[in-house]
Amino acid sequence: MARNSKTSHPRRDRERRAKSAPGSGRAVRPTGGAKPIELHYWPTPNGWKVTIMLEECGLPYVVIPVDISKGDQFKPDFLAISPNNRMPAIVDRGGPGGRAISVFESGAILQYLGRKTGKFYPKDERGRVEVDQWLFWQMANLGPKAGEANHFRNYAPSKLDYAIERFSNEMHRIYGVMDRRLEDRACLAGRYSIADIACIGWVSRAERFGHDLSDFANLRRWREATLARPAVKRGLSVKVEAAFRVDMKDPKVRAVLFNQR
Ligand SMILES: N[C@@H](CCC(=O)N[C@@H](CS)C(=O)NCC(=O)O)C(=O)O
């Protein structure tokens, strides 16, 4: 496991320097004596779901970088907690019964943290169903399709018009689904929840992925309100210094990320 790479957070650099020890993950939030949640992380929309949730819940956590550009996601220690060789994953040493538990898949992590804290995930069945629908919708639609749209637009070795158009159209449809849902409610499940937390990192990058949100006023209003939350700002700014140096044109990086079988 890559436990030593530097992370940076604009608001807590001094505090972290004081708390981090060589060979350990870097503390992003003070632990106050509780066992911090170990977050295996790289700064991407899927990773941000978890930093945002941890910040929203005020849970102590340490970041353990998973440098996906170098292949950390294939290391046996990481695969033991995340068998799909994708980050994020968490280890909670203070899990159920006081014993450690690991969780992979960002949606499952959000649900786990929601159940653990009782925050942003209703306990009543109707409220929970509302949230689950939109959480699963994000996991199956917004995330994967935005990923493919971004891949064919920005990373494919040759320009495949069909693929670019196909996924851009699909993203337009998906933004439309969100926009209609947000027509008469502030948040996807009514009240702010893990469903919004799952979506915001992806929608925050829409223009960068080449998508125009001008048709979607309700979605833009939701995005602005969600991005204004202090915990969302903190979650989105949990950085890993090594990520700034990744060159997506480097054949070695491309082989790690795009030649998997
Ligand atoms: N469904 C997974 C997707 C996670 C995912 O795709 N993570 C990407 C970064 S955003 C990753 O780890 N990529 C490594 C790779 O492609 O090898 C989740 O939501 O946790």
The ligand as a MOL file (V3000), in Angstrom:
LIG
                    3D

  0  0  0     0  0            999 V3000
M  V30 BEGIN CTAB
M  V30 COUNTS 20 19 0 0 0
M  V30 BEGIN ATOM
M  V30 1 N -17.5740 1.9700 -9.2480 0
M  V30 2 C -16.3220 2.3440 -8.6540 0
M  V30 3 C -15.4860 3.0720 -9.6840 0
M  V30 4 C -14.1790 3.5170 -9.0930 0
M  V30 5 C -13.2340 3.9920 -10.1830 0
M  V30 6 O -13.4910 3.8560 -11.4000 0
M  V30 7 N -12.0890 4.5130 -9.7580 0
M  V30 8 C -11.0760 4.9390 -10.6960 0
M  V30 9 C -10.6650 6.3640 -10.4860 0
M  V30 10 S -12.0590 7.4520 -10.6400 0
M  V30 11 C -9.8530 4.0520 -10.5410 0
M  V30 12 O -9.5380 3.6050 -9.4620 0
M  V30 13 N -9.1740 3.8010 -11.6400 0
M  V30 14 C -8.0260 2.9840 -11.6700 0
M  V30 15 C -7.8710 2.2810 -12.9860 0
M  V30 16 O -8.6010 2.6070 -13.9300 0
M  V30 17 O -7.0240 1.3980 -13.0500 0
M  V30 18 C -16.5940 3.2520 -7.4380 0
M  V30 19 O -17.5070 4.0760 -7.5540 0
M  V30 20 O -15.9130 3.1000 -6.4030 0
M  V30 END ATOM
M  V30 BEGIN BOND
M  V30 1 1 1 2
M  V30 2 1 2 3
M  V30 3 1 2 18
M  V30 4 1 3 4
M  V30 5 1 4 5
M  V30 6 2 5 6
M  V30 7 1 5 7
M  V30 8 1 7 8
M  V30 9 1 8 9
M  V30 10 1 8 11
M  V30 11 1 9 10
M  V30 12 2 11 12
M  V30 13 1 11 13
M  V30 14 1 13 14
M  V30 15 1 14 15
M  V30 16 2 15 16
M  V30 17 1 15 17
M  V30 18 2 18 19
M  V30 19 1 18 20
M  V30 END BOND
M  V30 END CTAB
M  END
